[in-house]
Amino acid sequence: TEFWDKMQAEWEEMARRNWISENQEAPGQVTISTIEKGYYFHTENPFKDWPGAFEEGLKKMKEGDLPVTILYLEAAILQEPNDAEAWQFLGITQAENENEQAAIVALQR
């Protein structure tokens, strides 16, 4: 039953973040375009205009600070939406942070 309890918790988390419905935005987050549909960026990202956000994100990743790494990488992608390397590291970091749905969407991008 532990497995099913975990699956139920993840399903409820996906529903809470509106990942199940492709046409709705999650509160507190925003998509950057229809191309990135399914990945919700933090709207309260203090690093969104940070110069060198990608490099800072890599530094924080090496330090093991996953939540801050995610913010930096999201900022880098907001600045350069077609940066495949930033998407890749964002997906890896989301997976390490046990946010599988966001990891999948980022890695698919």
DSSP file (Angstrom, degrees, kcal/mol; ACC not computed):
  #  RESIDUE AA STRUCTURE BP1 BP2  ACC     N-H-->O    O-->H-N    N-H-->O    O-->H-N    TCO  KAPPA ALPHA  PHI   PSI    X-CA   Y-CA   Z-CA
    1    1 A T     >        0   0    0      0, 0.0     4,-2.5     0, 0.0     5,-0.2   0.000 360.0 360.0 360.0 -22.1    0.0    0.0    0.0
    2    2 A E  H  >  +     0   0    0      1,-0.2     4,-2.2     2,-0.2     5,-0.2   0.910 360.0  51.5 -60.7 -41.3    3.0    2.3    0.5
    3    3 A F  H  > S+     0   0    0      1,-0.2     4,-2.4     2,-0.2    -1,-0.2   0.933 111.6  45.9 -59.6 -47.3    3.5    2.4   -3.3
    4    4 A W  H  > S+     0   0    0      1,-0.2     4,-2.5     2,-0.2    -1,-0.2   0.853 110.0  54.2 -68.4 -34.3   -0.1    3.3   -4.0
    5    5 A D  H  X S+     0   0    0     -4,-2.5     4,-2.2     2,-0.2    -1,-0.2   0.914 110.3  47.2 -63.5 -41.6   -0.1    6.0   -1.3
    6    6 A K  H  X S+     0   0    0     -4,-2.2     4,-2.4     2,-0.2    -2,-0.2   0.918 111.6  50.2 -65.8 -42.7    2.9    7.6   -2.9
    7    7 A M  H  X S+     0   0    0     -4,-2.4     4,-2.4     1,-0.2    -2,-0.2   0.906 110.5  50.1 -61.4 -41.7    1.3    7.4   -6.3
    8    8 A Q  H  X S+     0   0    0     -4,-2.5     4,-2.4     2,-0.2    -1,-0.2   0.906 110.1  50.5 -63.6 -41.6   -1.9    9.0   -4.9
    9    9 A A  H  X S+     0   0    0     -4,-2.2     4,-2.0     2,-0.2    -2,-0.2   0.904 111.9  47.5 -63.7 -41.3    0.2   11.8   -3.3
   10   10 A E  H  X S+     0   0    0     -4,-2.4     4,-2.4     2,-0.2    -2,-0.2   0.898 110.8  51.6 -67.0 -39.5    2.0   12.5   -6.6
   11   11 A W  H  X S+     0   0    0     -4,-2.4     4,-2.3     1,-0.2    -2,-0.2   0.921 110.5  48.4 -62.0 -43.8   -1.3   12.5   -8.6
   12   12 A E  H  X S+     0   0    0     -4,-2.4     4,-2.3     2,-0.2    -1,-0.2   0.869 110.2  52.3 -64.8 -36.6   -2.8   15.0   -6.1
   13   13 A E  H  X S+     0   0    0     -4,-2.0     4,-2.0     2,-0.2    -2,-0.2   0.910 109.3  49.3 -65.2 -42.0    0.4   17.1   -6.5
   14   14 A M  H  <>S+     0   0    0     -4,-2.4     5,-2.3     1,-0.2     6,-0.6   0.916 112.0  48.3 -63.1 -42.2    0.0   17.1  -10.3
   15   15 A A  H ><5S+     0   0    0     -4,-2.3     3,-1.1     1,-0.2    -1,-0.2   0.895 109.2  53.6 -64.6 -39.3   -3.6   18.1  -10.0
   16   16 A R  H 3<5S+     0   0    0     -4,-2.3    -1,-0.2     1,-0.3    -2,-0.2   0.880 112.3  43.9 -62.4 -38.1   -2.7   20.9   -7.6
   17   17 A R  T 3<5S-     0   0    0     -4,-2.0    -1,-0.3    -5,-0.1    -2,-0.2   0.375 111.5-122.3 -89.1   4.8   -0.2   22.3  -10.0
   18   18 A N  T < 5 +     0   0    0     -3,-1.1     6,-0.3    -4,-0.3    -3,-0.2   0.782  68.7 136.7  60.3  30.5   -2.6   21.8  -12.9
   19   19 A W      < +     0   0    0     -5,-2.3    -4,-0.2     1,-0.2    -1,-0.1   0.685  66.2  61.3 -77.0 -17.4   -0.2   19.6  -14.9
   20   20 A I  S    S+     0   0    0     -6,-0.6     2,-0.6     1,-0.1    -1,-0.2   0.884 100.0  57.7 -76.3 -37.4   -3.0   17.3  -15.7
   21   21 A S    >   -     0   0    0      1,-0.1     3,-0.8    -6,-0.1    -1,-0.1  -0.846  67.5-163.2 -96.9 120.9   -4.9   20.0  -17.6
   22   22 A E  T 3  S+     0   0    0     -2,-0.6    16,-0.2     1,-0.2    -1,-0.1   0.661  84.9  57.7 -76.5 -15.7   -2.9   21.5  -20.5
   23   23 A N  T 3  S+     0   0    0     14,-0.1     2,-0.4     2,-0.0    -1,-0.2   0.386  93.0  77.2 -99.3   4.4   -5.1   24.6  -20.8
   24   24 A Q    <   -     0   0    0     -3,-0.8     2,-0.4    -6,-0.3    -3,-0.0  -0.885  68.5-136.4-117.4 146.6   -4.8   26.0  -17.3
   25   25 A E        -     0   0    0     -2,-0.4    -7,-0.1     6,-0.0     5,-0.1  -0.790  24.3-120.7 -96.2 142.9   -2.1   27.9  -15.6
   26   26 A A    >   -     0   0    0     -2,-0.4     3,-1.7    -9,-0.2    -9,-0.1  -0.591  37.4-100.7 -76.8 141.4   -1.0   27.1  -12.1
   27   27 A P  T 3  S+     0   0    0      0, 0.0     3,-0.1     0, 0.0    -1,-0.1  -0.399 107.6  20.4 -62.9 137.6   -1.4   29.9   -9.6
   28   28 A G  T 3  S+     0   0    0      1,-0.2    15,-1.9    -2,-0.1    16,-0.5   0.463 115.0  80.0  84.9   0.8    1.9   31.6   -8.8
   29   29 A Q  E <   -A   42   0A   0     -3,-1.7     2,-0.3    13,-0.2    -1,-0.2  -0.936  56.6-164.4-137.4 160.0    3.5   30.3  -12.0
   30   30 A V  E     -A   41   0A   0     11,-1.9    11,-1.8    -2,-0.3     2,-0.2  -0.997  18.3-128.0-145.2 145.5    3.5   31.4  -15.7
   31   31 A T        -     0   0    0     -2,-0.3     9,-0.1     9,-0.2     3,-0.1  -0.636  13.7-142.2 -88.4 154.8    4.4   29.7  -19.0
   32   32 A I  S    S-     0   0    0      1,-0.3     2,-0.3     7,-0.3    -1,-0.1   0.738  73.9 -21.5 -91.8 -22.5    6.7   31.7  -21.3
   33   33 A S    >   -     0   0    0      1,-0.0     3,-0.6     0, 0.0    -1,-0.3  -0.971  69.1 -92.2-168.8 173.5    5.1   30.6  -24.6
   34   34 A T  G >  S+     0   0    0     -2,-0.3     3,-1.3     1,-0.2    -1,-0.0   0.752 118.2  66.8 -68.8 -21.5    2.9   27.9  -26.1
   35   35 A I  G 3  S+     0   0    0      1,-0.3    -1,-0.2     3,-0.0     0, 0.0   0.887 102.2  46.3 -63.8 -38.2    6.0   26.0  -27.1
   36   36 A E  G X  S+     0   0    0     -3,-0.6     3,-2.5     2,-0.1    -1,-0.3   0.142  81.5 155.6 -91.4  20.3    6.9   25.4  -23.4
   37   37 A K  T <   +     0   0    0     -3,-1.3     3,-0.1     1,-0.3    -3,-0.1  -0.202  63.5  31.7 -50.6 130.0    3.3   24.3  -22.6
   38   38 A G  T 3  S+     0   0    0      1,-0.2     2,-0.6   -16,-0.2    -1,-0.3   0.077  95.7  94.3 107.5 -23.9    3.4   22.1  -19.6
   39   39 A Y    <   -     0   0    0     -3,-2.5     2,-0.6    66,-0.1    -7,-0.3  -0.909  60.4-157.6-103.4 123.8    6.4   23.6  -17.8
   40   40 A Y        -     0   0    0     -2,-0.6     2,-0.2    -9,-0.1    -9,-0.2  -0.879   5.2-151.6-104.7 121.6    5.4   26.2  -15.2
   41   41 A F  E     -A   30   0A   0    -11,-1.8   -11,-1.9    -2,-0.6     2,-0.3  -0.616  27.1-103.5 -89.0 148.0    8.0   28.8  -14.3
   42   42 A H  E >   -A   29   0A   0     -2,-0.2     3,-0.6   -13,-0.2   -13,-0.2  -0.566  25.1-158.8 -68.5 126.3    8.1   30.5  -10.9
   43   43 A T  T 3  S+     0   0    0    -15,-1.9     2,-0.3    -2,-0.3    -1,-0.2   0.759  88.5  59.7 -79.3 -24.0    6.7   34.0  -11.3
   44   44 A E  T 3  S+     0   0    0    -16,-0.5    -1,-0.2    -3,-0.0    -2,-0.1  -0.236  72.2 147.4 -96.5  44.5    8.4   35.2   -8.1
   45   45 A N    X   -     0   0    0     -3,-0.6     3,-1.4    -2,-0.3     4,-0.2  -0.721  35.1-163.2 -85.5 111.6   11.9   34.4   -9.4
   46   46 A P  T 3  S+     0   0    0      0, 0.0     3,-0.2     0, 0.0    -1,-0.2   0.622  88.5  53.6 -69.7 -10.3   14.4   36.9   -7.9
   47   47 A F  T >   +     0   0    0      1,-0.2     3,-2.2     2,-0.1     6,-0.1   0.278  69.4 112.8-105.2   9.7   17.0   35.9  -10.6
   48   48 A K  T <  S+     0   0    0     -3,-1.4    -1,-0.2     1,-0.3     5,-0.1   0.771  90.1  31.9 -60.7 -26.6   14.8   36.4  -13.7
   49   49 A D  T 3  S+     0   0    0     -3,-0.2    -1,-0.3    -4,-0.2    -2,-0.1   0.170  89.1 134.2-110.4  16.5   17.0   39.3  -14.9
   50   50 A W    X   -     0   0    0     -3,-2.2     3,-1.1     1,-0.1     2,-0.2  -0.515  56.3-128.6 -72.7 122.0   20.3   38.1  -13.4
   51   51 A P  T 3  S+     0   0    0      0, 0.0    -1,-0.1     0, 0.0    -2,-0.1  -0.522  94.7  17.3 -68.6 136.0   23.2   38.3  -15.8
   52   52 A G  T 3> S+     0   0    0     -2,-0.2     4,-2.2     3,-0.1     5,-0.2   0.825  77.5 154.8  73.7  31.0   25.0   35.0  -16.0
   53   53 A A  H <>  +     0   0    0     -3,-1.1     4,-2.5     1,-0.2     5,-0.1   0.874  68.9  54.2 -60.7 -38.4   22.0   33.1  -14.5
   54   54 A F  H  > S+     0   0    0      2,-0.2     4,-2.1     1,-0.2    -1,-0.2   0.943 109.9  45.7 -62.0 -48.0   23.1   29.8  -16.3
   55   55 A E  H  > S+     0   0    0      1,-0.2     4,-1.9     2,-0.2    -1,-0.2   0.894 113.0  50.5 -63.3 -40.4   26.6   29.9  -14.8
   56   56 A E  H  X S+     0   0    0     -4,-2.2     4,-2.5     1,-0.2    -1,-0.2   0.894 108.0  54.2 -63.4 -38.9   25.3   30.8  -11.4
   57   57 A G  H  X S+     0   0    0     -4,-2.5     4,-2.1     1,-0.2    -2,-0.2   0.901 106.7  50.5 -61.2 -41.4   22.8   27.9  -11.6
   58   58 A L  H  X S+     0   0    0     -4,-2.1     4,-2.0     2,-0.2    -1,-0.2   0.887 109.8  51.2 -64.8 -38.1   25.7   25.5  -12.4
   59   59 A K  H  X S+     0   0    0     -4,-1.9     4,-1.5     1,-0.2    -2,-0.2   0.936 111.3  46.9 -62.6 -45.8   27.6   26.8   -9.4
   60   60 A K  H  X>S+     0   0    0     -4,-2.5     5,-2.2     1,-0.2     4,-0.7   0.841 108.4  56.7 -66.4 -32.0   24.6   26.2   -7.1
   61   61 A M  H ><5S+     0   0    0     -4,-2.1     3,-1.0     1,-0.2    -1,-0.2   0.928 105.9  49.6 -63.6 -44.1   24.1   22.8   -8.6
   62   62 A K  H 3<5S+     0   0    0     -4,-2.0    -1,-0.2     1,-0.3    -2,-0.2   0.823 109.3  52.8 -63.7 -30.7   27.6   21.8   -7.6
   63   63 A E  H 3<5S-     0   0    0     -4,-1.5    -1,-0.3    -5,-0.1    -2,-0.2   0.618 115.7-119.0 -78.7 -13.1   26.9   23.1   -4.1
   64   64 A G  T <<5 +     0   0    0     -3,-1.0     2,-1.5    -4,-0.7    -3,-0.2   0.607  67.3 140.3  87.0  12.2   23.8   20.9   -3.9
   65   65 A D     >< +     0   0    0     -5,-2.2     4,-2.3     1,-0.2    -1,-0.2  -0.645  22.8 173.6 -89.4  82.0   21.3   23.8   -3.5
   66   66 A L  H  >  +     0   0    0     -2,-1.5     4,-2.5     1,-0.2    -1,-0.2   0.890  69.7  51.6 -64.0 -45.5   18.6   22.4   -5.8
   67   67 A P  H  > S+     0   0    0      0, 0.0     4,-1.7     0, 0.0    -1,-0.2   0.911 115.2  42.8 -60.8 -40.3   15.8   24.9   -5.2
   68   68 A V  H  > S+     0   0    0      2,-0.2     4,-2.4     1,-0.2    -2,-0.2   0.873 111.3  55.9 -71.9 -36.4   18.1   27.9   -6.0
   69   69 A T  H  X S+     0   0    0     -4,-2.3     4,-2.8     1,-0.2     5,-0.2   0.928 106.3  51.3 -58.0 -45.4   19.6   26.0   -8.9
   70   70 A I  H  X S+     0   0    0     -4,-2.5     4,-2.7     1,-0.2     5,-0.2   0.911 109.0  50.4 -59.8 -43.7   16.2   25.6  -10.4
   71   71 A L  H  X S+     0   0    0     -4,-1.7     4,-2.2     2,-0.2    -1,-0.2   0.922 112.3  46.7 -62.0 -44.0   15.5   29.3  -10.0
   72   72 A Y  H  X S+     0   0    0     -4,-2.4     4,-2.4     2,-0.2    -2,-0.2   0.923 114.0  47.5 -63.8 -44.0   18.7   30.3  -11.8
   73   73 A L  H  X S+     0   0    0     -4,-2.8     4,-2.1     2,-0.2    -2,-0.2   0.890 111.0  50.8 -67.4 -38.1   18.2   27.8  -14.6
   74   74 A E  H  X S+     0   0    0     -4,-2.7     4,-2.5    -5,-0.2    -1,-0.2   0.914 110.2  50.9 -62.3 -41.1   14.6   29.0  -15.1
   75   75 A A  H  X S+     0   0    0     -4,-2.2     4,-1.8     1,-0.2    -2,-0.2   0.913 108.5  51.6 -61.5 -42.5   15.9   32.5  -15.2
   76   76 A A  H  X S+     0   0    0     -4,-2.4     4,-2.0     1,-0.2    -1,-0.2   0.896 111.6  47.2 -61.3 -40.0   18.5   31.5  -17.9
   77   77 A I  H  < S+     0   0    0     -4,-2.1    -2,-0.2     2,-0.2    -1,-0.2   0.869 108.1  54.5 -71.6 -36.5   15.7   29.9  -19.9
   78   78 A L  H  < S+     0   0    0     -4,-2.5    -1,-0.2     1,-0.2    -2,-0.2   0.863 113.2  44.1 -62.6 -33.5   13.5   32.9  -19.6
   79   79 A Q  H  < S+     0   0    0     -4,-1.8    -2,-0.2     1,-0.3    -1,-0.2   0.839 133.7  18.0 -77.8 -34.4   16.4   35.0  -21.0
   80   80 A E    ><  -     0   0    0     -4,-2.0     3,-1.9    -5,-0.2    -1,-0.3  -0.715  69.0-176.4-139.7  84.3   17.2   32.4  -23.7
   81   81 A P  T 3  S+     0   0    0      0, 0.0    -1,-0.1     0, 0.0    -4,-0.1   0.689  81.4  54.7 -60.1 -21.1   14.2   30.1  -24.3
   82   82 A N  T 3  S+     0   0    0     -5,-0.0     2,-1.3     4,-0.0     3,-0.1   0.213  70.3 124.9 -99.3  16.4   16.1   28.0  -26.9
   83   83 A D    <>  -     0   0    0     -3,-1.9     4,-2.1     1,-0.2     5,-0.2  -0.625  38.8-173.4 -78.6  96.2   19.1   27.1  -24.7
   84   84 A A  H  > S+     0   0    0     -2,-1.3     4,-2.5     1,-0.2    -1,-0.2   0.853  81.2  55.0 -61.3 -36.7   19.0   23.3  -24.9
   85   85 A E  H  > S+     0   0    0      2,-0.2     4,-2.6     1,-0.2    -1,-0.2   0.904 107.4  49.4 -65.8 -40.3   21.8   22.9  -22.3
   86   86 A A  H  > S+     0   0    0      2,-0.2     4,-2.4     1,-0.2    -2,-0.2   0.914 111.5  49.4 -64.3 -41.9   19.9   25.0  -19.8
   87   87 A W  H  X S+     0   0    0     -4,-2.1     4,-2.6     2,-0.2    -2,-0.2   0.913 110.8  51.0 -60.8 -42.4   16.7   22.9  -20.4
   88   88 A Q  H  X S+     0   0    0     -4,-2.5     4,-2.4     1,-0.2    -2,-0.2   0.947 112.6  43.9 -62.2 -49.2   18.8   19.8  -20.0
   89   89 A F  H  X S+     0   0    0     -4,-2.6     4,-2.6     1,-0.2    -1,-0.2   0.863 112.2  54.2 -66.3 -34.1   20.3   20.9  -16.6
   90   90 A L  H  X S+     0   0    0     -4,-2.4     4,-2.7    -5,-0.2    -1,-0.2   0.930 109.7  47.7 -63.1 -43.9   16.9   22.1  -15.5
   91   91 A G  H  X S+     0   0    0     -4,-2.6     4,-2.1     2,-0.2    -2,-0.2   0.915 112.8  47.8 -62.4 -43.3   15.4   18.7  -16.2
   92   92 A I  H  X S+     0   0    0     -4,-2.4     4,-2.4     2,-0.2    -1,-0.2   0.918 113.5  47.8 -63.1 -43.7   18.2   16.9  -14.4
   93   93 A T  H  X S+     0   0    0     -4,-2.6     4,-1.8     2,-0.2    -2,-0.2   0.899 110.0  51.7 -66.7 -40.3   17.9   19.2  -11.4
   94   94 A Q  H  <>S+     0   0    0     -4,-2.7     5,-3.0     2,-0.2    -1,-0.2   0.901 110.3  50.0 -62.3 -39.6   14.1   18.8  -11.3
   95   95 A A  H ><5S+     0   0    0     -4,-2.1     3,-1.7     1,-0.2    -2,-0.2   0.927 110.4  48.7 -64.3 -44.2   14.6   15.0  -11.3
   96   96 A E  H 3<5S+     0   0    0     -4,-2.4    -1,-0.2     1,-0.3    -2,-0.2   0.810 108.5  54.8 -64.1 -28.3   17.1   15.2   -8.5
   97   97 A N  T 3<5S-     0   0    0     -4,-1.8    -1,-0.3    -5,-0.2    -2,-0.2   0.289 119.9-114.1 -87.3   9.8   14.7   17.5   -6.6
   98   98 A E  T < 5S+     0   0    0     -3,-1.7     2,-0.6     1,-0.2    -3,-0.2   0.805  78.3 129.4  61.2  34.8   12.1   14.7   -7.0
   99   99 A N     >< +     0   0    0     -5,-3.0     4,-2.1     1,-0.2    -1,-0.2  -0.709  28.1 170.1-113.5  76.3    9.8   16.8   -9.3
  100  100 A E  H  >  +     0   0    0     -2,-0.6     4,-2.7     1,-0.2     5,-0.2   0.853  68.8  54.0 -61.7 -41.6    9.5   14.2  -12.0
  101  101 A Q  H  > S+     0   0    0      1,-0.2     4,-2.2     2,-0.2    -1,-0.2   0.935 111.8  44.5 -62.6 -46.1    6.8   15.8  -14.1
  102  102 A A  H  > S+     0   0    0      1,-0.2     4,-2.6     2,-0.2    -1,-0.2   0.879 112.7  54.0 -64.1 -36.7    8.7   19.1  -14.4
  103  103 A A  H  X S+     0   0    0     -4,-2.1     4,-2.7     2,-0.2     5,-0.2   0.929 108.6  48.2 -62.5 -44.9   11.9   17.1  -15.2
  104  104 A I  H  X S+     0   0    0     -4,-2.7     4,-2.3     2,-0.2    -2,-0.2   0.935 112.8  47.2 -62.1 -47.1   10.1   15.2  -18.0
  105  105 A V  H  X S+     0   0    0     -4,-2.2     4,-1.6     1,-0.2    -1,-0.2   0.925 114.3  47.3 -62.5 -44.6    8.7   18.4  -19.5
  106  106 A A  H  < S+     0   0    0     -4,-2.6    -1,-0.2     1,-0.2    -2,-0.2   0.918 113.2  47.9 -63.9 -43.3   12.1   20.2  -19.3
  107  107 A L  H  < S+     0   0    0     -4,-2.7    -1,-0.2     1,-0.2    -2,-0.2   0.843 109.0  53.8 -69.3 -32.5   14.0   17.2  -20.8
  108  108 A Q  H  <        0   0    0     -4,-2.3    -1,-0.2     1,-0.3    -2,-0.2   0.856 360.0 360.0 -66.8 -32.9   11.5   16.9  -23.6
  109  109 A R     <        0   0    0     -4,-1.6    -1,-0.3    -5,-0.2    -2,-0.2   0.495 360.0 360.0 -68.9 360.0   12.1   20.5  -24.4
